[in-house]
Amino acid sequence: MAFSSNPLSLSVPEPVFESWLRDTGYLEILDQRTTDLHRHSSTATTAAASASSSDAAAVTNSAAAAVSISNGVFVQIFSYIGTLLSLFTLNPFAKLTSDDFSGDTPSWTRLFVGSLDSYTFPSSPSQARLRVHENVKRYARNYTSLFLLFFACSLYQKLLALVGLILCLALWDVLKLCGDRWGLEQRPVIRQSLIRIAQCATAVILFCTNVQMALISAIAVSYAVMILHASFRKLTPSRQSTSKDGNRRTLRSS
């Protein structure tokens, strides 16, 4: 029997649907639902493989049972590897906006790190993409602080790079002070010439003191930490949905 399409059904784009889930607090439920469905499907697959292996052992021999079980293990391992490889193909900053840096920094212990139960392996590339995009938006200030920490540690190990960075900052500070004192805002040609000279001097200092190597290493380490944390960290109720629930409870109680 064929069912006709419902004229009252509503079709919305995926970004709009995810935005509605985020605002209403259902995005976390969707993440948990995806994990539960994958767990149930894995349990059913394992049970079916065990049943088929026992039947095969009873009918033929134990070699067929071992082959069927090993095939299921290899399929699961390859699915995990595919999920990990998909993390390096997505853009974690696709949904990041400047407003994500304007709020307060989430708690490092309760929200950012959490407990051991707050981490699970993503069941599919789509779930990993959902977690990464949402967690990068929520913990943008935390990831920025980690990058600054890694960059400071890399400069601490390289004293020459630290001196070069300080010289660059001092150079631009002196240029700003001279511009304010000499009134270079009214002399755009001289101002642009000094800026170009300062840019060339900054590039030479950074290259000679190997600041770029410290920057590249800090970016690589912080990016790897961000991708792994954002993909393994389960989604938690956002503060917007929490405040809405609190307001609803207050209105109900009053």
C-alpha positions in Angstrom: 0.0 0.0 0.0 1.5 3.4 -1.1 1.1 6.4 1.2 0.5 9.8 -0.3 2.6 12.8 0.9 1.3 14.8 3.7 0.5 18.4 2.6 0.9 19.6 6.2 4.5 18.3 6.5 7.2 20.8 6.8 10.7 20.5 5.3 13.4 22.7 6.6 17.1 22.9 5.7 19.5 21.0 7.9 21.3 24.2 9.3 18.0 25.7 10.3 16.9 22.4 11.9 20.2 22.2 13.9 19.8 25.8 15.0 16.3 25.1 16.3 17.6 22.0 18.1 20.4 24.1 19.6 18.1 26.8 20.8 15.5 24.5 22.2 18.0 22.2 23.9 17.3 19.0 21.8 20.7 18.9 20.1 22.1 17.0 23.1 19.2 14.5 22.9 20.0 14.0 19.2 23.6 13.2 20.0 22.7 10.7 22.8 20.0 9.1 20.5 22.6 8.6 17.8 25.0 6.9 20.3 22.2 4.7 21.6 21.1 3.6 18.1 24.7 2.7 17.2 25.1 0.7 20.5 21.9 -1.2 19.8 22.8 -1.9 16.2 26.3 -3.1 17.3 24.8 -5.4 19.9 22.3 -6.8 17.4 25.1 -7.4 14.9 27.3 -9.1 17.5 24.4 -11.3 18.6 23.6 -12.2 15.0 27.3 -13.0 14.3 27.5 -15.2 17.4 24.3 -17.0 16.5 25.5 -17.6 13.0 28.9 -18.7 14.2 27.3 -21.2 16.6 25.1 -22.6 13.8 28.0 -22.8 11.5 30.1 -24.6 14.1 27.3 -27.0 14.6 26.7 -27.7 11.0 30.2 -27.5 9.5 33.3 -26.7 11.7 34.7 -24.1 14.0 36.8 -22.5 11.3 33.8 -20.9 9.7 32.8 -19.5 13.1 36.2 -17.9 13.6 36.1 -16.3 10.2 32.6 -14.8 10.7 33.7 -13.3 14.1 36.9 -11.9 12.7 35.1 -10.3 9.9 32.8 -8.5 12.3 35.8 -7.3 14.3 37.6 -6.0 11.2 34.5 -4.2 10.0 34.1 -2.4 13.4 37.8 -1.5 13.4 37.7 -0.1 9.9 34.6 1.9 10.8 36.5 3.4 13.7 39.4 4.3 11.5 37.1 5.8 8.9 35.5 8.0 11.6 38.9 9.2 12.8 40.0 10.0 9.3 36.9 12.0 8.7 37.8 14.3 11.5 40.7 15.7 9.5 38.6 16.3 6.4 35.9 18.6 8.0 36.2 22.3 8.7 35.8 22.8 12.5 35.4 26.5 12.1 32.5 26.3 9.6 29.9 27.5 12.0 32.1 29.6 14.2 31.2 33.3 14.5 32.7 36.3 16.3 29.9 36.2 18.8 31.2 32.9 20.2 34.3 34.8 21.6 32.3 37.6 23.2 30.7 35.5 26.0 32.1 34.2 29.2 34.6 31.4 29.2 32.9 28.1 30.1 34.1 26.4 33.3 37.3 24.4 32.7 36.4 21.6 35.2 32.7 21.2 35.0 31.9 22.0 31.4 35.1 21.8 29.3 36.8 18.8 30.9 33.9 17.1 32.6 34.0 13.5 33.9 35.0 10.2 32.3 31.3 9.6 31.4 31.4 12.8 29.3 33.5 11.2 26.5 32.5 8.6 24.0 33.8 7.5 20.6 31.7 9.1 17.9 29.6 6.4 16.3 29.7 7.9 12.8 31.3 10.7 10.8 28.0 12.7 10.9 27.9 12.5 14.7 31.6 13.5 14.9 30.8 16.5 12.6 27.9 17.5 14.8 30.0 17.4 18.0 32.9 19.2 16.5 30.9 22.1 15.1 28.9 22.5 18.3 31.7 22.1 20.8 34.0 24.5 18.9 31.3 27.1 19.1 30.7 26.5 22.8 34.4 26.2 23.9 35.9 28.7 21.5 37.4 30.7 24.3 38.8 27.6 26.0 40.5 26.5 22.8 42.0 29.9 22.3 43.4 29.9 25.8 44.9 26.5 25.1 46.5 27.8 22.0 48.1 30.7 23.8 49.3 28.3 26.5 50.9 26.0 23.9 52.4 29.0 22.1 53.9 30.3 25.4 55.4 26.9 26.2 57.0 26.7 22.8 58.4 30.2 23.2 59.7 29.2 26.7 61.7 26.4 25.1 63.1 28.8 22.5 64.5 31.9 24.1 65.6 33.4 20.8 62.0 33.2 19.5 60.7 34.8 22.6 63.1 37.7 22.2 62.2 38.1 18.6 58.5 38.2 19.4 59.1 40.9 22.0 61.1 42.9 19.5 58.3 42.8 17.0 55.7 43.9 19.6 58.1 46.7 20.7 58.6 47.8 17.1 54.9 48.2 16.4 54.4 49.9 19.7 57.1 52.4 18.9 55.6 53.0 15.4 52.2 53.7 17.0 53.7 56.2 19.5 55.6 57.9 16.8 52.5 58.1 14.6 50.5 59.7 17.4 53.3 62.2 18.2 54.2 63.2 14.7 50.6 63.3 13.4 51.1 60.7 10.7 47.3 60.3 10.3 47.4 63.5 8.2 50.4 62.2 6.2 49.1 59.0 4.6 52.1 58.5 2.3 54.7 58.6 5.1 52.5 56.5 7.3 52.1 53.8 4.7 55.8 53.8 4.0 56.6 53.4 7.7 54.1 50.5 7.9 55.6 48.7 5.0 59.1 49.1 6.5 57.8 47.8 9.8 56.2 44.8 8.1 59.5 43.9 6.3 61.4 44.3 9.6 58.9 42.1 11.4 59.2 39.4 8.7 63.0 39.5 9.0 63.0 39.3 12.8 60.4 36.4 12.8 62.4 34.5 10.2 65.8 35.0 11.9 64.5 34.1 15.4 62.4 31.0 14.2 59.2 32.4 15.7 57.3 30.8 12.8 58.4 27.3 13.9 57.1 27.9 17.4 53.8 29.2 15.9 53.4 26.2 13.6 54.1 23.7 16.4 51.6 25.5 18.7 49.0 25.5 16.0 49.5 21.8 15.2 49.3 20.7 18.8 46.3 22.9 19.7 44.4 21.9 16.5 44.9 18.2 17.3 43.8 18.7 20.9 40.7 20.7 19.7 39.7 18.1 17.1 40.0 15.1 19.5 38.3 16.9 22.4 35.5 18.3 20.4 34.7 14.9 18.7 34.9 12.8 21.8 33.2 15.2 24.1 29.5 14.5 24.4 27.1 17.4 23.9 25.7 18.9 27.1 22.7 21.2 27.5 23.5 24.7 26.5 23.2 27.6 28.9 20.4 29.1 26.8 18.2 26.0 27.2 19.1 25.7 30.8 18.1 29.3 31.5 14.8 28.8 29.5 14.0 25.7 31.6 14.8 27.7 34.8 12.4 30.5 33.7 9.7 28.0 32.9 10.1 26.3 36.3 9.9 29.8 38.0 6.8 30.7 36.1 5.2 27.3 36.9 6.0 27.6 40.6 4.6 31.2 40.7 
